Amino acid sequence: MSKEPQKFNQGEGNIHKTPVSSSLSMREIAEQLWSLLDNIDTLSDICKPTVNDPKAAMAFYNNAMKYAAKRFELLQSDGHKIYTKEEFEALPKSESSFAFLDKDDYKDEKQRNSECP
């Protein structure tokens, strides 16, 4: 029996209103996300701040954020809906009204602005 990739985001979240496959099944995604949550729960047992180890809370936070970042290896989000990587790459790119400048461009822009009367 071959394993078909699960299809999801068939409703509002899907920009094409058609099923889009993920390379992982929904069960595999659920198991990996559960594992991340379980790792964070285990961290909470290990990193209890005490008088002798006040930095444990920071260790918990830093490690929990590493686990939280791994969710993007499985699915993507625009902050409102969840997408497969294929769906997310197909989303229309919004044109922002402001852009982030790298360090050199910022210096050039700052120089141009200082020359204006």
PyMOL commands that set and color helices and strands:
alter all, ss='L'
color gray80, all
select helices_A, chain A and resi 26-46+56-73+85-90+103-115
alter helices_A, ss='H'
color red, helices_A
select strands_A, chain A and resi 7-8+20-21+76-77+82-83
alter strands_A, ss='S'
color yellow, strands_A
deselect
rebuild
show_as cartoon
